[in-house]
Amino acid sequence: MTAINPYLNFNGTAEEAFNLYKSVFGGEFGMIARMKDTPPQPWMENLSESDKNKIMHISLTLPTGGVLMASDVLESSGFTVEPGNLYNLSITAESEEEANTMFNALSEGGKVRMAMEKTFWGAYFGMCTDRYGIQWMINYDYPRE
């Protein structure tokens, strides 16, 4: 396992919050992607213009080497930010096998929110909530050619 990083959920204020965090902690944005920047997905068909401009993923690489990440949740898709889902812990695995091992152990007795699968951003990714209510994101980035 290479890293565990906090992944925060916002109700449309992720970009504003991350501009504050950058001014406080320093660092550089590694990625800023809006909902409209993703390849077409069935859940995107009825998004409002406001939702299309919300943050799908933002990352701030901190001077200390850690990475703070976040996204805006889409209330139009039935998601809300509330106590218990304000954050995830994101694990970067070193292989698909390691990702599967961690995912299976963490989801046992808990809830699979998204099964491990290959994604459009070139990773193997899944989400689960463990039996203690902690939300996890497991990600393995495929080597870039």
BANUPA-758386 format. One record per atom (N, C-alpha, C): residue number from 1; residue in one letter; chain; x, y, z. Coordinates in steps of 0.02 Angstrom, whole numbers, plus 50000, padded with zeros to 5 digits. Each point is the difference from the previous one (the first is absolute). Layout:
BEGIN
seq  type  mol  xx  yy  zz
NUM  A  A  X  Y  Z
...
This chain:
BEGIN
seq  type  mol  xx  yy  zz
1  M  A  50043  49942  50000
1  M  A  49957  50058  50000
1  M  A  50045  50061  50000
2  T  A  49985  50048  49956
2  T  A  50042  50058  49996
2  T  A  49977  50059  50043
3  A  A  49934  50008  50010
3  A  A  49977  50057  50039
3  A  A  49927  49993  50020
4  I  A  49983  50034  50055
4  I  A  49930  50010  50020
4  I  A  49991  50075  50005
5  N  A  49950  50027  49963
5  N  A  49988  50072  49999
5  N  A  49927  50015  50014
6  P  A  49986  50056  50034
6  P  A  49930  50020  50011
6  P  A  49967  50022  49935
7  Y  A  49936  49981  49992
7  Y  A  49961  50019  49942
7  Y  A  49935  50030  50027
8  L  A  49990  50064  49989
8  L  A  49944  50037  50029
8  L  A  49942  50008  49952
9  N  A  49939  50004  50026
9  N  A  49940  50011  49960
9  N  A  49972  50069  50016
10  F  A  49979  50037  49948
10  F  A  49972  50066  50008
10  F  A  49934  50006  49963
11  N  A  49960  50048  50021
11  N  A  49936  50014  49968
11  N  A  50007  50059  49952
12  G  A  50046  49995  49952
12  G  A  50009  50053  49951
12  G  A  50052  50052  50017
13  T  A  50037  49989  50054
13  T  A  50051  50050  50022
13  T  A  50071  49972  49999
14  A  A  50011  49944  49966
14  A  A  50066  49968  50000
14  A  A  50054  50048  49973
15  E  A  49986  50033  49944
15  E  A  50051  50044  49970
15  E  A  50016  50058  50047
16  E  A  49949  50031  50028
16  E  A  50010  50055  50047
16  E  A  50040  49977  50060
17  A  A  49982  49943  50028
17  A  A  50036  49973  50058
17  A  A  50073  49986  49984
18  F  A  50012  49971  49941
18  F  A  50068  49982  49983
18  F  A  50043  50061  49984
19  N  A  49970  50053  49976
19  N  A  50039  50062  49992
19  N  A  50021  50026  50069
20  L  A  49955  49994  50049
20  L  A  50019  50018  50069
20  L  A  50056  49955  50025
21  Y  A  49992  49935  49993
21  Y  A  50050  49953  50025
21  Y  A  50068  50012  49968
22  K  A  50001  50016  49935
22  K  A  50063  50014  49966
22  K  A  50031  50063  50030
23  S  A  49960  50050  50015
23  S  A  50028  50062  50029
23  S  A  50026  49989  50071
24  V  A  49971  49953  50035
24  V  A  50020  49985  50069
24  V  A  50060  49953  50002
25  F  A  49997  49945  49962
25  F  A  50051  49947  50005
25  F  A  50053  50004  49946
26  G  A  49988  50037  49946
26  G  A  50046  50000  49943
26  G  A  49987  49940  49957
27  G  A  50048  49985  49957
27  G  A  49992  49942  49956
27  G  A  49975  50020  49931
28  E  A  49988  49948  49960
28  E  A  49978  50010  49931
28  E  A  49941  49955  49984
29  F  A  49955  50025  49959
29  F  A  49945  49958  49978
29  F  A  50027  49949  49951
30  G  A  49985  49936  50013
30  G  A  50020  49947  49956
30  G  A  49949  49989  49945
31  M  A  49936  50011  50018
31  M  A  49946  49990  49952
31  M  A  49939  50040  50022
32  I  A  49967  50030  49952
32  I  A  49935  50030  50011
32  I  A  49956  49977  49941
33  A  A  49951  49958  50013
33  A  A  49956  49975  49948
33  A  A  49928  50013  50020
34  R  A  49962  50027  49954
34  R  A  49929  50014  50012
34  R  A  49958  49942  49973
35  M  A  49939  49996  50024
35  M  A  49955  49947  49977
35  M  A  49996  49999  49923
36  K  A  49997  50058  49969
36  K  A  49995  50004  49927
36  K  A  50062  49976  49964
37  D  A  50056  49992  50036
37  D  A  50063  49978  49969
37  D  A  50005  49924  49992
38  T  A  49952  49964  50026
38  T  A  50003  49927  49997
38  T  A  49969  49974  49936
39  P  A  50020  49941  49978
39  P  A  49965  49970  49942
39  P  A  49926  49991  50017
40  P  A  49956  50000  49951
40  P  A  49928  49993  50013
40  P  A  49985  49938  50042
41  Q  A  49959  50009  50051
41  Q  A  49979  49947  50045
41  Q  A  49924  50004  50005
42  P  A  49965  49945  50010
42  P  A  49926  50002  50006
42  P  A  49976  50049  50054
43  W  A  50035  50004  50056
43  W  A  49979  50044  50055
43  W  A  50007  50074  49983
44  M  A  50034  50016  49946
44  M  A  50012  50070  49982
44  M  A  49946  50029  49954
45  E  A  49957  49958  49972
45  E  A  49953  50022  49949
45  E  A  49956  50058  50020
46  N  A  49979  50003  50062
46  N  A  49953  50053  50021
46  N  A  50031  50050  50048
47  L  A  50066  50006  49999
47  L  A  50033  50048  50046
47  L  A  49985  50072  49979
48  S  A  49988  50041  50050
48  S  A  49991  50072  49988
48  S  A  50068  50030  49982
49  E  A  49999  50060  49971
49  E  A  50063  50034  49984
49  E  A  50040  50012  50064
50  S  A  49966  50015  50054
50  S  A  50034  50010  50064
50  S  A  50036  49937  50022
51  D  A  49966  49942  49995
51  D  A  50032  49937  50019
51  D  A  50058  49982  49953
52  K  A  49994  50016  49937
52  K  A  50054  49985  49952
52  K  A  50064  50037  50017
53  N  A  49994  50057  50033
53  N  A  50059  50039  50019
53  N  A  50028  49983  50068
54  K  A  49966  49955  50036
54  K  A  50026  49979  50066
54  K  A  50062  49957  49991
55  I  A  50037  49994  50054
55  I  A  50064  49963  49999
55  I  A  49988  49925  50004
56  M  A  50024  49963  49949
56  M  A  49999  49928  50002
56  M  A  50058  49974  50042
57  H  A  50059  50033  49991
57  H  A  50059  49981  50038
57  H  A  50048  50059  50002
58  I  A  50027  50013  50059
58  I  A  50052  50051  50008
58  I  A  50051  49971  50048
59  S  A  50064  50013  49986
59  S  A  50052  49976  50045
59  S  A  50050  50056  50012
60  L  A  50023  50005  50062
60  L  A  50050  50049  50020
60  L  A  50058  49962  50030
61  T  A  50057  50000  49965
61  T  A  50060  49968  50025
61  T  A  50033  50049  50048
62  L  A  50007  49978  50062
62  L  A  50026  50044  50053
62  L  A  50076  49999  50000
63  P  A  50030  50055  50025
63  P  A  50073  50003  50003
63  P  A  50032  49943  50040
64  T  A  49962  49972  50047
64  T  A  50025  49944  50041
64  T  A  49996  49934  49965
65  G  A  49969  49998  49941
65  G  A  49995  49939  49961
65  G  A  49933  49967  50002
66  G  A  49956  50018  50045
66  G  A  49933  49971  50002
66  G  A  49957  50030  49945
67  V  A  49943  49970  49988
67  V  A  49953  50025  49950
67  V  A  49931  50004  50031
68  L  A  49970  50059  49994
68  L  A  49931  50011  50022
68  L  A  49957  49999  49938
69  M  A  49946  49960  50001
69  M  A  49957  49993  49940
69  M  A  49928  50012  50020
70  A  A  49958  50016  49948
70  A  A  49929  50011  50014
70  A  A  49959  49998  49937
71  S  A  49934  50002  50010
71  S  A  49952  50008  49946
71  S  A  49937  50032  50029
72  D  A  49960  50028  49954
72  D  A  49933  50023  50019
72  D  A  49952  49943  49989
73  V  A  49955  49990  50048
73  V  A  49948  49949  49990
73  V  A  49943  50032  49961
74  L  A  49963  49960  49964
74  L  A  49945  50025  49959
74  L  A  49934  49982  50032
75  E  A  49968  50050  50029
75  E  A  49934  49988  50030
75  E  A  49950  49977  49947
76  S  A  50009  50023  49938
76  S  A  49954  49979  49946
76  S  A  50005  49926  49985
77  S  A  50055  49968  50022
77  S  A  50008  49928  49991
77  S  A  49982  49961  50063
78  G  A  49972  50036  50049
78  G  A  49978  49966  50061
78  G  A  50052  49998  50055
79  F  A  50056  50034  49993
79  F  A  50052  50001  50051
79  F  A  49997  50066  50039
80  T  A  50012  49996  50064
80  T  A  50004  50060  50041
80  T  A  50060  49994  50047
81  V  A  50027  50057  50019
81  V  A  50053  50001  50050
81  V  A  49967  50006  50068
82  E  A  50016  49953  50043
82  E  A  49971  49999  50067
82  E  A  50050  49966  50046
83  P  A  49991  50008  50066
83  P  A  50045  49966  50046
83  P  A  50006  49926  49982
84  G  A  50061  49975  49997
84  G  A  50011  49930  49983
84  G  A  50026  49990  49929
85  N  A  49989  50050  49956
85  N  A  50027  49991  49932
85  N  A  50038  50063  49976
86  L  A  50027  50037  50048
86  L  A  50038  50060  49983
86  L  A  50069  49984  49972
87  Y  A  50023  49939  50010
87  Y  A  50067  49982  49978
87  Y  A  50004  49926  49983
88  N  A  50052  49983  49963
88  N  A  50021  49931  49987
88  N  A  50074  49997  50014
89  L  A  50026  49942  50011
89  L  A  50072  49990  50001
89  L  A  50017  49966  49934
90  S  A  50046  50030  49962
90  S  A  50018  49975  49934
90  S  A  50067  49964  50005
91  I  A  50001  49938  49979
91  I  A  50060  49959  50001
91  I  A  50026  49993  49929
92  T  A  50064  50012  49991
92  T  A  50033  49988  49936
92  T  A  50037  49933  50006
93  A  A  49978  49951  49961
93  A  A  50030  49934  50001
93  A  A  50056  49995  49950
94  E  A  50043  49950  50008
94  E  A  50057  49990  49955
94  E  A  49985  49950  49945
95  S  A  49942  49966  50003
95  S  A  49981  49951  49949
95  S  A  49925  49987  50004
96  E  A  49972  49970  49948
96  E  A  49930  49980  50002
96  E  A  49989  49949  50056
97  E  A  50047  49953  50006
97  E  A  49994  49948  50051
97  E  A  49997  50031  50070
98  E  A  50044  50048  50014
98  E  A  49999  50033  50065
98  E  A  49935  50039  50009
99  A  A  49976  50033  49948
99  A  A  49937  50037  50004
99  A  A  49942  49953  50017
100  N  A  49998  49942  49966
100  N  A  49947  49951  50014
100  N  A  50004  49974  50072
101  T  A  50060  49985  50023
101  T  A  50009  49973  50068
101  T  A  49975  50051  50051
102  M  A  50020  50063  49993
102  M  A  49978  50051  50047
102  M  A  49925  50012  49995
103  F  A  49974  50004  49939
103  F  A  49928  50012  49990
103  F  A  49959  49944  50032
104  N  A  50019  49938  49987
104  N  A  49962  49943  50026
104  N  A  50001  49999  50076
105  A  A  50057  50015  50030
105  A  A  50005  50000  50073
105  A  A  49960  50058  50030
106  L  A  50004  50059  49970
106  L  A  49965  50058  50027
106  L  A  49924  49996  49991
107  S  A  49977  49970  49945
107  S  A  49929  49997  49987
107  S  A  49965  49941  50035
108  E  A  50039  49952  50025
108  E  A  49970  49942  50034
108  E  A  49961  50024  50061
109  G  A  49936  49984  50001
109  G  A  49957  50020  50055
109  G  A  49976  50072  49993
110  G  A  50021  50034  49948
110  G  A  49980  50069  49988
110  G  A  49957  50004  49938
111  K  A  50011  50053  49960
111  K  A  49959  50011  49940
111  K  A  50044  50019  49941
112  V  A  49992  49966  49944
112  V  A  50034  50018  49938
112  V  A  49960  50057  49969
113  R  A  50033  50058  49990
113  R  A  49967  50057  49969
113  R  A  50014  50002  49925
114  M  A  50058  49976  49979
114  M  A  50018  49992  49929
114  M  A  50051  49944  49997
115  A  A  49984  49946  49966
115  A  A  50045  49944  49995
115  A  A  50064  50021  49965
116  M  A  50055  49965  50013
116  M  A  50063  50014  49966
116  M  A  49991  49990  49925
117  E  A  50020  50051  49961
117  E  A  49994  49996  49928
117  E  A  50048  50048  49966
118  K  A  50014  49987  49936
118  K  A  50042  50045  49961
118  K  A  49959  50063  49985
119  T  A  50033  50059  50002
119  T  A  49965  50063  49992
119  T  A  50025  50038  49939
120  F  A  49962  50052  49981
120  F  A  50019  50042  49943
120  F  A  50062  50041  50013
121  W  A  50020  50009  50064
121  W  A  50059  50040  50013
121  W  A  50064  49957  50005
122  G  A  49995  49938  49980
122  G  A  50059  49957  49996
122  G  A  50020  49968  50066
123  A  A  49951  49984  50040
123  A  A  50014  49970  50065
123  A  A  49953  49941  50012
124  Y  A  50017  49961  50050
124  Y  A  49958  49947  50026
124  Y  A  49975  50026  50066
125  F  A  49934  50007  50009
125  F  A  49973  50039  50055
125  F  A  49937  49969  50028
126  G  A  49990  50008  50066
126  G  A  49939  49979  50033
126  G  A  49990  50039  50064
127  M  A  49938  49998  50025
127  M  A  49983  50035  50062
127  M  A  49958  49954  50045
128  C  A  50013  50003  50064
128  C  A  49962  49961  50048
128  C  A  49996  50036  50067
129  T  A  49953  49978  50040
129  T  A  49995  50023  50069
129  T  A  50013  49939  50043
130  D  A  50048  50006  50047
130  D  A  50016  49941  50041
130  D  A  49947  49990  50054
131  R  A  50006  49946  50036
131  R  A  49949  49982  50050
131  R  A  49996  50051  50057
132  Y  A  50048  50047  50004
132  Y  A  50001  50051  50052
132  Y  A  49974  50067  49975
133  G  A  49979  50003  49936
133  G  A  49972  50061  49972
133  G  A  50050  50046  49966
134  I  A  50063  49978  49994
134  I  A  50051  50041  49967
134  I  A  49998  49987  49925
135  Q  A  50000  50054  49961
135  Q  A  49996  49995  49927
135  Q  A  50071  49998  49971
136  W  A  50011  49952  49955
136  W  A  50065  49990  49968
136  W  A  49995  50005  49925
137  M  A  50052  50027  49969
137  M  A  50008  49999  49927
137  M  A  50067  49966  49987
138  I  A  50000  49948  49959
138  I  A  50062  49964  49984
138  I  A  50015  50012  49926
139  N  A  50061  50021  49986
139  N  A  50019  50020  49932
139  N  A  50068  49971  49982
140  Y  A  50004  49969  49942
140  Y  A  50064  49979  49972
140  Y  A  50006  50034  49932
141  D  A  50050  50042  49991
141  D  A  50011  50033  49937
141  D  A  50041  49956  49954
142  Y  A  49972  49984  49941
142  Y  A  50038  49960  49951
142  Y  A  50059  50040  49975
143  P  A  50055  49966  49986
143  P  A  50059  50035  49974
143  P  A  49984  50037  49935
144  R  A  50025  50059  49993
144  R  A  49990  50041  49939
144  R  A  50055  49984  49951
145  E  A  49979  49994  49937
145  E  A  50051  49985  49948
145  E  A  50025  50063  49969
